[in-house]
Amino acid sequence: MKQSTKIAIFGREARSVYREQFAILLYALSSRKVSFVWYAPLLEKLTENGLEVPKGELFASCQELPDDVDLFLSLGGDGTFLSSITYVRDRGIPVAGINFGRLGFLTTAKVGSKPPLWIDDLLEGRYALEQRYLLKIDTGALPEGFYPYAMNEITIHRQSTPSMLTISLKIDGRPLPVYYADGIVIATPTGSTAYSLSVGGPIVMPDSPVLIIAPIAPHNLNVRPLVVPMTSTLDLTLTTKNQTAIVTMDNRYFTLPSEGSVRIGIGEFPFRYVSLFDNNFIKAIQDKLLWGEDKRNDL
């Protein structure tokens, strides 16, 4: 183990129902050779809940996150984990997710009623480090300062109107038939078990070098989700009777005007995902999505 491991602690919520688990985790970390870098809003919430919090540096933006951080710890659900990319960005800091949420597909580690055994594995580097693909968007409608990368998916969908969108899409310059739909999802393999799955997209192994194109409530009954190579460049143009549509990037969003266009492709750098356990993807979707569950199997 290093003389001291510098860990950034990030989270968006500190609900009182998880107070005991937070206390156990913080005690377990502080009893080891760890120096802390706190996400300032989380530190404030933990203090308000009466927790004794180890001293450390503070950050509230990506610019304030120190360059010498060894590990970024995301405390919360998958939504919190996805927000971590806006702080880590292209620095290559490994990110581990500790589940204080519900489903926890990306945040697999948990804290129970006693210090978790995986903490020493985490601090001593006994884990798999997966390189997860990111999506990048390029559009003139991107707000100033908006981080143009997403880990799960980029979607375009209608905004507060019953009128469908008309979406023209080209793959490496080759046009597809026009989509008439409520919207469209462009997902990574990581995002195949998120929004894409809910609109009928396929489940994809995380290390597969592909992208998923899945329409949302398409009016064309013969339109189906499409899997394309990861190296593809996607150019989308939309038309809507409303003035704008919504573009979401994981859990962030901005508006796109009618006749607006976007270009989507793979990011220039990967996201370094810490897998603390034997990350059997098939078992994960069986456990978390109840894949293959059938009462007849119990007979």
N, C-alpha and C positions, 0 to 999 in steps of 0.2 A: 504494500500500500504506500502511496505517496506520503510525504510528511503531513500534508493537509490537502484535502480535496475541496475545491471551491465549487459550491453548488448554488445555482440560482433557483429560488423557490417562487413558483408562479401559480396563481389561481385567481378566479373571478369571484368566487363565493366562499364564505366560511360559515356555513349554516350551523346553528347551535346543535342540531341533531347529530352532527359529526364531531362535536367538540372533543369527545373522548378519543376518537381516532386521530384527530389532529394532534392532541397532546401526546399520545403514544408515539406517533411518528417523529415529532419534533424532539422528544426526549431521546429516542433511539439514535437520531442523527447527531444530536449535540453531545452524546456520550462517546462519540467517535471523533476521529481527527477530521473535522469538517469546518470549513469557514463558509458563512452564509452571505448570499446576495438576495435581498428580499424585493419582491414586487411590492412597491409602496402601498397601493390600495389594499392588497391582501394583508400586509402586516398590520395596517390600521384596523381591519375587521377582526383579525385574530386577537389583537390587544383589547378591542371592545368586548370580546367574548370572555375576557379574563384569563387568557392563556399567557404563561410566561414564555416569552419568545427570545431565543438567543440573539445577541447583538450581531450586526453585520452591515454590509453596504446596502444601498438602496438603488432601485432603478424603476422608472415609470415609462420608459420608452426604449426603443432599440438602440438609440444613441447612447443611453445611459448604462446599458448592459456592459459590464467590463469585458475586455477581450480575453482575459485569462480564466474565464469560467470553464471548468472541466465538464460540468454536467448541468443540464437544465431539467428541473423536476416540475412537471405539470400536475397540480392537484385539482381534481375535478372529474368531469365527464369528457366524452369525446369532443364536445364543442370547445371546452377549455383547451384541450390538447391541440385542436386545429388552430386556435388563436396563437399558439406558441410560435408558429412559423413567422408571424409578423415581428417577433422580437429576436429570434435566432437568425433569421434570414440566411445569408450565404456564408456564415462564419464556420459552419461545419461542427457546431457544438452538438453532441449527442443529446437527444430528448427522451426522457422516460415519463410515462404516464401512470399516475397513481389514481385509481378509480374511487372517486367520491360521488359518482353520479349513478346512472341506472344501467344502461346496456353495457357500456364499457368495451366496445370492440377494439379500440386502439389503446385504451387504458386498462391493461390486464391485471396489474398488481393491485392488491388491496391491503388494508390495515384492519386487523380484527381486534380482539380484546387483549392482545399482548404484542410486544414488539415483533414485527415480521422478520422471518428468517432471511428474506431476500435482500435485506439492507447491506449485509456484508458482501454479497455477490455484486450488488450495484456499485459499492465503493471500491471494490477490488477488481472491477472490470470483468467479472465472470458473467458475461452476457453476450448474446449475439447482437451485432450491429448491422441492421438492415438499411440498405440504400433505397429509399422510397422516391418514386418519381413525383415531380411537381408539374403543374400546368402553368403556362404564362399567357397572359392576354395582352394584346396590343390594340389600342383604339384611341381615337381622338377624344372620346367622351370620358376617358379616365380622369377622375378628379385629382387635383394636385395633392401629392403626398399619399395617394392610395397605393397600397402594396399590390403589385400585379401578379402575384403567384397564389396558387391554391393547391391543396394536397388531395382533397376528395373530388371536387367537381367545380365546373363553371356552368351556370345555367342562365338562360335567357327566357323570361316568361312574362305573360301579360300583366298589366298593372290596373287593378280596380276597374275592369271593364269586361263585359261578356264577349266582346269581339276577339276572335282568334288572331294569332299572328301569322303572317306569311314570311317564311324563313327560307332564304336561298343559301345553299351551302356548297362550297367547292372543297374538294380534297386534292391538295397539290395541284390546284388549278383546274381540276376536272369537276364539272358540275353534277350534283345529284338532282333527282326530281325535287321540286319545291315541297317543303313541309308546310301544311296548314294545321296548326296545333296551338295549344295553350302555351307551348314553349318547347325548349330543347335542353337536354343535359349532355354535357361533355365531361366524361368521368375518367379518372385514372383507375388502375387496378385496385388501389387502396379504397377508392370511392365506389367500387362496384357493389359493396354491401351497404351503401348508404342511399342517397336519393335515387341513383340510377336503378337500384334494385326495386324500389317502390313504384317505379313507372314501367317495370317489366324488363329491365336490362339484365344481362347475364351475370352470374357470379364468376369472377376472374381471380386466379391465383395472384398474390401480391407482386411476385417477381416477373410476371408476364409483360413483355414489351409491347403493350397495346393500349389503345384508347377506346372508349365506348361512346357511341353517339346514340342517345335514346330520346325520342320525342315524348313530350308530355301531352297526353290526351289528344292524339292526332285525329284529324277529321278524315284523313286518307286511311281507310281500313286496311289497305295492303302495305302500309309502312311498318317496318319492324326495326328494333334496335340493330345497330351495325357496329362491328368491331373492326378497327383499322390499325395499321402499324403505328407504333409510338413515334416514329419519325415523321408522321404526316403533319402537314400544315393545313389548318382548317380556316377557311375564310367564310364568314357568315354575314349576311345582310338581311335586315328585317324591315317589314312594312306593317304598320298597325293603324287602325282608325283612331286609336288614342294617340296622344302626342308622344308618349314615351313607353318604354318597356323597362323591366327590372333585370339587371345583371347581378347575379349572386356569385361570390367566390368563397366557397365554404360557408362561413357564417357572417360574411360582410357583403355589402351591396352598393350599387350605384345605378343611376338611370341612363338609359340609352334612347336617343330620339328615334322617331320613325325615319326610315331610310338610313339609319346608322349602321355601321359595319364594325366587325371585330375580327381579329386574327388570333387564333389559339394554336399553341404548339407546346412541346415539352420544354421545361425550364433548363437553364444552362447548368444547374447544379442540383444534386439530390438532397433530400431531407434524411438526416441520420437518425433512424428510429431504433431505440433500445428495446430489445426483446429479452425480458428477464427469464423467461421459461422456455421449455421446448415448445416452440410456437408452431404447433400442428394446426394448420389453417383449416383442414377438414374438420378436426375436432372442435375448433372454435365456432364454425358455423353450425355444427350440430348442437353445441351447448347454448349458443347465444341466439340463434335463429330457429332452433328446434327443427333443423333440416332432417327430413326422413321420419319425424315423429308420427306414429300411427298406432292407434289403440290395438289394432290387430297384432302388433308386435309383442304385446303383453299376454296374449292368449296362450 
